Amino acid sequence: MDADLDLLVPGPGRRLPERPGEADLVALLQRERTGPHVRANMVASIDGAATGGDGRSGSLGTAADRRVFAVLRALADVVLVGAGTVRAEGYRELPVAPHLRDARAAAGLDPRIELAVVTRRGDVPADLLTGARPPLVVTGAAGADRARDAVGPERLVVVPGTDDPDSPDLGAAVAALAARGLRHVLAEGGPHLLADLLAAGVVDELFLTTGPVLLAGDAPRPVTSAAGLAPPRAARLRHLLHASDDTLLACWDLRAPVGRAPVGSGT
Ligand SMILES: NC(=O)c1ccc[n+]([C@@H]2O[C@H](COP(=O)([O-])OP(=O)(O)OC[C@H]3O[C@@H](n4cnc5c(N)ncnc54)[C@H](OP(=O)(O)O)[C@@H]3O)[C@@H](O)[C@H]2O)c1
């Protein structure tokens, strides 16, 4: 029956206490290192706002969200992020949390997390160019020259789209990152890039944290596009964590067969 509900929390479940190396969370969140694997991680309020009053996502995050977020980053080869989010959130080089360095090494990952910025215009925020290593830049035809000037040819991933050469082909981008050995991709938004990644069919899992707050207002949703996703993407709940402050942390599997029409498809 389609409308059956499972009460997940409270339930038999089990507690994942905060421990120095986060062994329990690492076991829950780690995936096989075979082909490319793309997971997206977003946070929203109960009513679906993807930014808090300061126009950023950080103010929606809770201790539980930061705990899972740190493990997701520590298990990624590369963090893929839209240039708008880089600008809004002030991205810099991505350190691995010290308590997760051993877990990262045990997973066979490079000690450094790569950062890949997606931009049509090739506009790489200057703050990202002051560190020891510039980010990778994923772009299309229009942004290639400007991005090359900023980061150099070695750090450039130019993947012109078929219909619109100025927009990067995100499937080709994931393949190009994998060819560099960057198979485990963590997409950290923003909402427009996530919509494009979903439309391109490259997202395997969506980690969506719901912070225990209502905001109303006109903040973007975690996935935002003018056209919407057609057809809607169905998902299966892979796990749901409940934190003591009532943060809910869901992992949605976008590859598992759902055996029903997606909610919202009108069928
Ligand atoms: N709740 C959360 O978890 C979360 C996560 C991330 C961000 N945010 C918030 O979301 C807001 C930003 O939203 P946004 O949707 O504008 O972010 P975004 O998708 O990161 O930024 C849009 C910009 O990124 C580039 N971009 C996005 N998709 C692209 C594509 N398919 N191809 C090429 N370039 C692409 C373009 O950059 P160019 O202009 O350089 O071409 C575009 O202008 C911020 O307030 C941020 O704090 C929230």
The ligand as an SDF file (V2000), in Angstrom:
LIG
                    3D

 48 52  0  0  0  0  0  0  0  0999 V2000
   20.9370   24.9410    2.0860 N   0  0  0  0  0  0  0  0  0  0  0  0
   22.0600   24.4870    1.5950 C   0  0  0  0  0  0  0  0  0  0  0  0
   22.4800   23.3740    1.9120 O   0  0  0  0  0  0  0  0  0  0  0  0
   22.8350   25.3480    0.6270 C   0  0  0  0  0  0  0  0  0  0  0  0
   23.9210   24.7950   -0.0600 C   0  0  0  0  0  0  0  0  0  0  0  0
   24.6190   25.6040   -0.9540 C   0  0  0  0  0  0  0  0  0  0  0  0
   24.2360   26.9160   -1.1410 C   0  0  0  0  0  0  0  0  0  0  0  0
   23.1980   27.4240   -0.4470 N   0  0  0  0  0  0  0  0  0  0  0  0
   22.8000   28.8380   -0.6110 C   0  0  0  0  0  0  0  0  0  0  0  0
   22.2820   28.9920   -1.9350 O   0  0  0  0  0  0  0  0  0  0  0  0
   22.5040   30.3330   -2.3630 C   0  0  0  0  0  0  0  0  0  0  0  0
   23.1020   30.3090   -3.7580 C   0  0  0  0  0  0  0  0  0  0  0  0
   22.1460   29.7130   -4.6010 O   0  0  0  0  0  0  0  0  0  0  0  0
   22.4220   29.4230   -6.1420 P   0  0  0  0  0  0  0  0  0  0  0  0
   21.4100   28.4470   -6.5960 O   0  0  0  0  0  0  0  0  0  0  0  0
   22.5820   30.6910   -6.8870 O   0  0  0  0  0  0  0  0  0  0  0  0
   23.8340   28.7080   -6.0310 O   0  0  0  0  0  0  0  0  0  0  0  0
   24.7770   28.0420   -7.1280 P   0  0  0  0  0  0  0  0  0  0  0  0
   24.0600   27.0410   -7.9440 O   0  0  0  0  0  0  0  0  0  0  0  0
   25.9810   27.6150   -6.3870 O   0  0  0  0  0  0  0  0  0  0  0  0
   25.1960   29.3020   -7.9760 O   0  0  0  0  0  0  0  0  0  0  0  0
   24.7240   29.6600   -9.1980 C   0  0  0  0  0  0  0  0  0  0  0  0
   25.9480   30.0000   -9.9990 C   0  0  0  0  0  0  0  0  0  0  0  0
   26.7760   28.8380  -10.0400 O   0  0  0  0  0  0  0  0  0  0  0  0
   27.1600   28.5840  -11.3690 C   0  0  0  0  0  0  0  0  0  0  0  0
   26.3690   27.4690  -11.8580 N   0  0  0  0  0  0  0  0  0  0  0  0
   25.3160   26.8480  -11.2730 C   0  0  0  0  0  0  0  0  0  0  0  0
   24.8740   25.8460  -12.0330 N   0  0  0  0  0  0  0  0  0  0  0  0
   25.6710   25.8270  -13.1220 C   0  0  0  0  0  0  0  0  0  0  0  0
   25.7270   25.0060  -14.2690 C   0  0  0  0  0  0  0  0  0  0  0  0
   24.8650   24.0110  -14.4810 N   0  0  0  0  0  0  0  0  0  0  0  0
   26.6810   25.2800  -15.1820 N   0  0  0  0  0  0  0  0  0  0  0  0
   27.5530   26.2810  -14.9970 C   0  0  0  0  0  0  0  0  0  0  0  0
   27.5590   27.0870  -13.9370 N   0  0  0  0  0  0  0  0  0  0  0  0
   26.6220   26.8560  -13.0090 C   0  0  0  0  0  0  0  0  0  0  0  0
   26.8830   29.8710  -12.1350 C   0  0  0  0  0  0  0  0  0  0  0  0
   28.0230   30.6750  -11.8930 O   0  0  0  0  0  0  0  0  0  0  0  0
   28.5640   31.8530  -12.8310 P   0  0  0  0  0  0  0  0  0  0  0  0
   27.6540   33.0060  -12.5260 O   0  0  0  0  0  0  0  0  0  0  0  0
   29.9680   32.0890  -12.3650 O   0  0  0  0  0  0  0  0  0  0  0  0
   28.4820   31.3990  -14.2430 O   0  0  0  0  0  0  0  0  0  0  0  0
   25.6450   30.3810  -11.4240 C   0  0  0  0  0  0  0  0  0  0  0  0
   25.4780   31.7680  -11.5660 O   0  0  0  0  0  0  0  0  0  0  0  0
   23.4240   30.9740   -1.3520 C   0  0  0  0  0  0  0  0  0  0  0  0
   22.6480   31.8200   -0.5450 O   0  0  0  0  0  0  0  0  0  0  0  0
   23.9520   29.8200   -0.5410 C   0  0  0  0  0  0  0  0  0  0  0  0
   24.2400   30.2050    0.7730 O   0  0  0  0  0  0  0  0  0  0  0  0
   22.4740   26.6700    0.4140 C   0  0  0  0  0  0  0  0  0  0  0  0
  1  2  1  0
  2  3  2  0
  2  4  1  0
  4  5  1  0
  4 48  2  0
  5  6  2  0
  6  7  1  0
  7  8  2  0
  8  9  1  0
  8 48  1  0
  9 10  1  0
  9 46  1  0
 10 11  1  0
 11 12  1  0
 11 44  1  0
 12 13  1  0
 13 14  1  0
 14 15  2  0
 14 16  1  0
 14 17  1  0
 17 18  1  0
 18 19  2  0
 18 20  1  0
 18 21  1  0
 21 22  1  0
 22 23  1  0
 23 24  1  0
 23 42  1  0
 24 25  1  0
 25 26  1  0
 25 36  1  0
 26 27  1  0
 26 35  1  0
 27 28  2  0
 28 29  1  0
 29 30  1  0
 29 35  2  0
 30 31  1  0
 30 32  2  0
 32 33  1  0
 33 34  2  0
 34 35  1  0
 36 37  1  0
 36 42  1  0
 37 38  1  0
 38 39  2  0
 38 40  1  0
 38 41  1  0
 42 43  1  0
 44 45  1  0
 44 46  1  0
 46 47  1  0
M  CHG  2   8   1  16  -1
M  END
$$$$
